[in-house]
């Protein structure tokens, strides 16, 4: 005798059909579509040592890739009372990625609402807007029927949450559990997102670089964080996904998912969070998926990511305060350069390790309205030379603009001048008594200068 919890998906499907579990008064279009696309493929998880979740999936669009990709990305979406953000989120994920990056990932979307009209409409929008991604197995759209869920009503009110809130967050945990369970094995690594985010340019390459750094340092980790918000930008190893899916399922009614994930990380012996900055994902939702309430949550460490600073040596003749060295303005993260009162002609110069075509420059100075650099030129230079101070600089500089209110931003510079540059210099054009914080210097380069790996 084969016990129900050891049935394959096909056996469960046959049993469900015999029991009439797919009989519904929902529109016939979705019934026909899901009858054709019921998942039949056995996952490695169900052949492994872990007890699988007893859940059947309906694949509404796309198909999982035949071979494992580098990164699988999961997000769950429900019908919102006000505006939705799923389509802009998907556009951001794909359009902010290079062709090589797209071929190295698969995005799995769980349409987790039980409103069939919304699911049919949303599936049509996805099929119309992402036909290429669906065809190339870069996007899969799923649904789990309501009868596959345990009860989400009448649950205990931990933290004195209202019953409606308890039901919402408990179902959300189950949504993520089913999503993660399906996605196990599709990628070497799994990235959890929400359905209302925008992504930084070339986020996959950045994630890959940070993973390789952790491997080089032989760091023991269970979760890497590429955003400080909610259940956004959390990266897992695929080997841990069966445990994570089961963990969320077992404790779905205890606490919100972002609290459970911290417990899971600690159980896998990663005591402290590993958070990378700048963040790669930004929350864009104005209205919450829970009751449509206003939500102004933003990640202050997010950078759009069009800026990809090359390796450089950074010099300044401004007196440095404590450990706020010039290079901190060039490198991503929370650091910044802090210099004492600059004179006219003072500078901060970044000398690139290799010449590059600069297409955009962004400079931000000051903090909360203080220590702003009030007057300075932004310049790019050519022909690296050594100076009398033992530093490096360039023989020739070309001004590309001036700071305004302590900031500078310019794009598409290569349309006018497409030559390679070797330096970027911020040159003070009027001395000031106030100290100066140079918070960020970010440059963008031609895509060909950005390494992509498949």
Buried (B, 14 or more C-beta within 10 A) or exposed (E): EEEEEEBBBBEBBEEBEEEEBBEBEBEEEBBEBBEEBBBEEEBEBBEEEBEBBEBBBBBBBBBBBEEBBBBBBBBBBBBBEEEBBBBBBBBBBBEBBBEBBBBBBBBBBBBBBBEBEBBBEBBEBBBEBBEEBBEBBBBBBBBBBEEBBEEBEEBEEEEEBEEEBBBBBBBBBBBBBBBBBBBBBBBBBBBBBBBBBBBBBBBBBBBBEBBEEBEEEEEEBBBBBBBBBBBBBBBBBBEBBBBBBBBBBEBBBBBBBBEBBBEBBBEBEBEEBBEBBBBBBBBBBBBBBBEEEEBEBEBEBBBBBBBBBBEBBBBBBBEBBEEBBBBBBBBBEEBBBBBEEBEEEBBBBBBBEEBBBBBBBBBBBBEEEEBBBBBBBBBBBBEBBEEEEEBBBBEEBEEBBEBEEBBBEBEEBBEEEEEBBBBBBBBBBEEBEBBBBBBBBBBBBEEEBBEBEE
